[in-house]
Amino acid sequence: MGSNRPFSRSLIKIAVRLVLGRSKAHVQDWFPGLKLERATAVQDGAIRYRGELVGRLTDNSRAFTAELSRVFIVGSGPSINHNDITRAGESSCVLLNGALHLVDAAISKPLAVAIEDERFVWKHFDLVRRTPVGCPCLFSVSVIRAICELDRSWLKNRTIVLVDDMRKPYGMARRDVAELRKLASVRLSEDGATGFCTDPSVGVFQAGSVAVSAVQFAVSWKPREIGLLGIDISNADDPRFYERSDKAYSGIRRAQGRIIAHLVMAKKLAAERGIKIANHSPVSALIEAGFGYDDSFAKSE
């Protein structure tokens, strides 16, 4: 179940925290060698690794320009085996992590691919390579750095949209709750533990599952409906739909409460904007959190 992340990365993580302290411990996400120049609504940014220009960053508003009536966020929970993903239609699915296994098998042209945990890259980079050219990639800082370490040439001519952490942003110190409350695009729970960003171009609230970040992006695209497939949460200890053994590491069990709280907030804020968020997993922990279950994708037995 190991992550395949090099031991050197664990040492860097420890060293950076010891030297810089908690407020800047996330510097380890880009250290050493990665430098990002942020994209804007009118101009691409840059990805530089060890001084070399290896790719471009694209702003969310420029990467997704088509009007979308429905967006499906597809995870890799075991329930996917009981869904008919082909019903989702072309160019409407955001594939999370191992859902890349669906490329060509059920989804030939994803709307986007989203990965924010570098451990997935270290363990499954061959799968990441399946991402079709032209498909926007929602990648965190640490994912971009891990790809640079493995094969920086892969980023060339790719549409990379930065998934930045609102609490621990690239190039800045950790933000506290008071700082976050001052930002116009931020919505926080009363205790500050749960958040939502209405403008993913400036960052998202991460909560232990890339699904939380993907939903914030999807809401910004203003579809009528967002569907969640394979976002099970409840069975994080079971193999993903594509696994038989040698499970990949998952921190979802530990983060379950936080994930659900963030998705519940997202559902409420989406509804305020006329966007419905539907759960299509019959075993999802979201059912008891008020999402219910929509069987539109259930395979007929």
Secondary structure per residue as TSV (DSSP state, phi and psi in degrees):
chain	resnum	aa	ss	phi	psi
A	1	M	-	360.0	7.5
A	2	G	-	-61.9	159.7
A	3	S	-	-87.3	-15.3
A	4	N	-	69.5	5.5
A	5	R	-	-71.0	133.5
A	6	P	-	-57.6	144.3
A	7	F	H	-59.2	-30.9
A	8	S	H	-59.8	-31.8
A	9	R	H	-68.4	-36.4
A	10	S	H	-65.5	-38.3
A	11	L	H	-66.4	-41.2
A	12	I	H	-62.3	-42.3
A	13	K	H	-58.8	-46.1
A	14	I	H	-65.4	-45.7
A	15	A	H	-63.8	-43.7
A	16	V	H	-62.7	-42.2
A	17	R	H	-64.5	-40.5
A	18	L	H	-65.1	-40.4
A	19	V	H	-79.5	-43.1
A	20	L	H	-100.6	-16.0
A	21	G	-	85.1	174.3
A	22	R	G	-61.7	-38.1
A	23	S	G	-65.7	-22.5
A	24	K	G	-124.9	17.9
A	25	A	G	-61.6	-26.4
A	26	H	G	-74.2	-2.3
A	27	V	G	-56.2	-26.8
A	28	Q	G	-60.9	-20.0
A	29	D	G	-64.0	-32.0
A	30	W	T	-115.7	-5.1
A	31	F	T	-94.0	139.1
A	32	P	T	-95.6	155.4
A	33	G	T	102.6	-21.7
A	34	L	E	-94.6	132.4
A	35	K	E	-133.2	127.8
A	36	L	E	-113.9	138.4
A	37	E	E	-112.9	117.4
A	38	R	-	-63.8	146.2
A	39	A	-	-82.0	158.1
A	40	T	-	-125.1	178.2
A	41	A	S	-66.6	-14.5
A	42	V	S	-120.4	-9.1
A	43	Q	S	-148.0	139.3
A	44	D	-	-68.7	153.5
A	45	G	E	-98.1	-168.7
A	46	A	E	-134.3	149.1
A	47	I	E	-115.0	116.0
A	48	R	E	-117.9	135.3
A	49	Y	E	-129.3	120.8
A	50	R	T	50.0	42.3
A	51	G	T	85.9	-7.5
A	52	E	E	-101.2	134.1
A	53	L	E	-72.8	113.6
A	54	V	E	-114.3	-9.1
A	55	G	E	-178.3	178.9
A	56	R	E	-121.4	149.9
A	57	L	E	-101.9	139.1
A	58	T	-	-118.1	137.4
A	59	D	-	-68.8	145.5
A	60	N	H	-50.5	-42.3
A	61	S	H	-67.7	-23.7
A	62	R	H	-94.9	-25.1
A	63	A	H	-77.2	-27.5
A	64	F	-	-127.2	95.4
A	65	T	-	-109.5	-17.4
A	66	A	S	-75.3	147.8
A	67	E	-	-73.8	131.2
A	68	L	-	-119.5	123.2
A	69	S	S	-84.0	-34.5
A	70	R	E	-138.7	141.7
A	71	V	E	-127.1	134.2
A	72	F	E	-114.7	125.7
A	73	I	E	-99.9	115.8
A	74	V	E	-111.4	112.6
A	75	G	-	-93.6	-171.4
A	76	S	-	-116.1	24.9
A	77	G	-	-63.0	154.1
A	78	P	G	-55.5	-25.4
A	79	S	G	-63.8	-17.9
A	80	I	G	-56.4	-32.4
A	81	N	G	-63.5	-15.6
A	82	H	G	-105.1	7.2
A	83	N	B	-109.6	146.8
A	84	D	-	-97.9	91.8
A	85	I	G	-66.6	-23.6
A	86	T	G	-61.8	-19.4
A	87	R	G	-71.2	-14.1
A	88	A	G	-69.6	-24.8
A	89	G	-	85.1	167.3
A	90	E	T	-74.1	149.9
A	91	S	T	55.3	36.6
A	92	S	-	-129.8	-0.5
A	93	C	E	-107.0	128.4
A	94	V	E	-97.2	114.7
A	95	L	E	-92.1	126.2
A	96	L	E	-100.3	126.2
A	97	N	G	46.6	-118.4
A	98	G	G	-65.5	-10.0
A	99	A	G	-63.8	-10.3
A	100	L	G	-59.1	-19.6
A	101	H	G	-61.0	-19.5
A	102	L	G	-80.7	-12.6
A	103	V	B	-60.7	130.0
A	104	D	T	76.5	-39.6
A	105	A	T	-68.3	-45.9
A	106	A	T	-132.7	-23.7
A	107	I	B	-130.7	109.4
A	108	S	S	-85.4	-25.4
A	109	K	S	-138.7	87.0
A	110	P	-	-66.5	152.8
A	111	L	S	-69.0	-38.1
A	112	A	E	-166.6	165.1
A	113	V	E	-121.3	137.6
A	114	A	E	-128.9	125.2
A	115	I	E	-140.5	128.9
A	116	E	-	-127.9	-4.8
A	117	D	-	-106.2	116.9
A	118	E	H	-63.0	-22.7
A	119	R	H	-60.8	-32.6
A	120	F	H	-65.8	-38.7
A	121	V	H	-64.7	-45.3
A	122	W	H	-62.1	-35.9
A	123	K	H	-87.0	-30.6
A	124	H	H	-130.4	39.7
A	125	F	H	-64.1	-30.7
A	126	D	H	-60.3	-34.3
A	127	L	H	-72.7	-39.7
A	128	V	H	-57.9	-35.3
A	129	R	T	-63.0	-18.1
A	130	R	T	-71.6	-13.0
A	131	T	S	-55.4	121.1
A	132	P	-	-61.5	141.4
A	133	V	T	-60.4	135.0
A	134	G	T	96.4	-13.8
A	135	C	-	-82.9	122.1
A	136	P	-	-59.9	140.2
A	137	C	E	-115.0	120.0
A	138	L	E	-92.3	103.3
A	139	F	E	-122.9	139.3
A	140	S	E	-77.4	170.1
A	141	V	H	-57.9	-48.5
A	142	S	H	-66.9	-31.6
A	143	V	H	-66.9	-43.3
A	144	I	H	-61.6	-43.4
A	145	R	H	-64.5	-40.8
A	146	A	H	-63.2	-40.5
A	147	I	H	-64.2	-40.1
A	148	C	H	-60.0	-38.9
A	149	E	H	-68.3	-32.8
A	150	L	H	-86.7	-46.8
A	151	D	H	-165.1	86.7
A	152	R	G	-62.9	-23.9
A	153	S	G	-67.1	-20.5
A	154	W	G	-64.1	-26.9
A	155	L	G	-75.6	-15.9
A	156	K	T	-62.2	133.9
A	157	N	T	62.4	20.3
A	158	R	-	-98.1	150.7
A	159	T	-	-91.5	102.6
A	160	I	E	-108.9	121.6
A	161	V	E	-108.8	126.5
A	162	L	E	-74.8	129.6
A	163	V	E	-100.1	93.1
A	164	D	-	-95.5	149.0
A	165	D	B	-90.4	118.1
A	166	M	S	-59.4	-35.3
A	167	R	S	-79.3	-31.6
A	168	K	S	-131.7	70.6
A	169	P	-	-73.0	152.0
A	170	Y	T	-58.3	132.8
A	171	G	T	75.5	4.7
A	172	M	S	-132.9	163.7
A	173	A	-	-74.8	160.4
A	174	R	-	-56.6	136.5
A	175	R	-	-90.4	138.2
A	176	D	-	-90.6	175.7
A	177	V	H	-61.0	-40.4
A	178	A	H	-60.7	-41.5
A	179	E	H	-66.2	-41.8
A	180	L	H	-62.6	-39.3
A	181	R	H	-64.2	-20.6
A	182	K	T	-79.6	-13.2
A	183	L	-	-86.4	128.4
A	184	A	T	-62.4	-30.6
A	185	S	T	-87.5	1.2
A	186	V	E	-101.2	136.8
A	187	R	E	-121.0	129.0
A	188	L	E	-125.9	149.0
A	189	S	-	-68.6	167.4
A	190	E	T	-57.5	-38.2
A	191	D	T	-87.4	-2.3
A	192	G	S	78.6	1.8
A	193	A	S	-80.6	-23.1
A	194	T	S	-121.7	135.2
A	195	G	E	-141.9	166.2
A	196	F	E	-148.8	137.1
A	197	C	E	-113.5	125.7
A	198	T	S	-81.2	-8.4
A	199	D	-	-131.3	89.0
A	200	P	T	-60.7	-14.5
A	201	S	T	-62.7	-25.7
A	202	V	T	-100.0	-8.6
A	203	G	-	142.0	171.3
A	204	V	B	-136.6	163.4
A	205	F	-	-90.7	119.6
A	206	Q	-	-93.6	146.7
A	207	A	-	-146.2	25.3
A	208	G	S	97.8	-2.6
A	209	S	S	-147.7	133.4
A	210	V	H	-63.9	-18.0
A	211	A	H	-59.3	-36.2
A	212	V	H	-63.0	-44.2
A	213	S	H	-67.4	-42.4
A	214	A	H	-62.1	-37.0
A	215	V	H	-64.5	-38.7
A	216	Q	H	-63.8	-40.6
A	217	F	H	-63.4	-46.6
A	218	A	H	-60.6	-40.8
A	219	V	H	-61.6	-36.4
A	220	S	H	-67.3	-20.1
A	221	W	T	-83.3	-7.6
A	222	K	-	59.1	49.1
A	223	P	-	-78.3	173.9
A	224	R	S	-78.2	-32.9
A	225	E	E	-144.8	143.9
A	226	I	E	-120.1	122.6
A	227	G	E	-105.0	137.4
A	228	L	E	-108.0	118.4
A	229	L	E	-120.8	135.3
A	230	G	S	68.4	16.8
A	231	I	-	-95.7	77.5
A	232	D	-	-84.2	-45.1
A	233	I	-	63.8	-45.8
A	234	S	T	-66.6	-25.9
A	235	N	T	-119.5	43.2
A	236	A	T	-62.5	-21.2
A	237	D	T	-83.8	-9.6
A	238	D	S	-84.9	157.0
A	239	P	-	-60.3	145.9
A	240	R	-	-62.6	170.2
A	241	F	T	-61.0	-22.5
A	242	Y	T	-101.3	-1.5
A	243	E	-	-101.0	146.8
A	244	R	S	-115.9	-38.5
A	245	S	S	-152.3	-174.6
A	246	D	S	51.5	54.8
A	247	K	-	-58.2	144.2
A	248	A	-	-77.4	154.2
A	249	Y	-	-62.4	142.3
A	250	S	-	-138.7	130.7
A	251	G	-	-101.6	11.9
A	252	I	H	-64.8	-39.9
A	253	R	H	-56.9	-46.5
A	254	R	H	-66.7	-32.5
A	255	A	H	-98.2	9.1
A	256	Q	H	-53.1	-48.9
A	257	G	H	-60.4	-41.5
A	258	R	H	-66.7	-41.8
A	259	I	H	-60.6	-49.1
A	260	I	H	-62.5	-43.0
A	261	A	H	-59.5	-41.8
A	262	H	H	-68.0	-39.3
A	263	L	H	-71.4	-32.9
A	264	V	H	-64.3	-42.9
A	265	M	H	-63.0	-41.9
A	266	A	H	-60.8	-41.3
A	267	K	H	-61.2	-43.0
A	268	K	H	-65.2	-47.4
A	269	L	H	-69.0	-33.7
A	270	A	H	-64.7	-42.6
A	271	A	H	-60.4	-36.4
A	272	E	H	-62.9	-22.6
A	273	R	T	-101.4	10.8
A	274	G	T	78.7	20.2
A	275	I	-	-110.0	126.6
A	276	K	E	-91.9	136.2
A	277	I	E	-112.2	119.4
A	278	A	E	-114.1	141.2
A	279	N	E	-98.8	126.4
A	280	H	-	-111.1	16.6
A	281	S	-	-104.1	122.6
A	282	P	T	-72.2	-10.7
A	283	V	T	-118.5	9.4
A	284	S	-	-67.4	142.3
A	285	A	T	-65.3	-13.9
A	286	L	T	-71.5	-20.0
A	287	I	G	-58.6	-48.2
A	288	E	G	-74.5	-11.1
A	289	A	G	-92.8	9.3
A	290	G	T	101.8	4.2
A	291	F	T	-84.8	-23.5
A	292	G	-	68.4	-167.5
A	293	Y	-	-136.9	124.9
A	294	D	-	-106.3	117.8
A	295	D	-	-91.2	23.0
A	296	S	T	-58.1	-25.7
A	297	F	T	-107.3	4.9
A	298	A	B	-66.2	131.2
A	299	K	-	-70.7	140.8
A	300	S	-	-75.6	131.7
A	301	E	-	-76.7	360.0
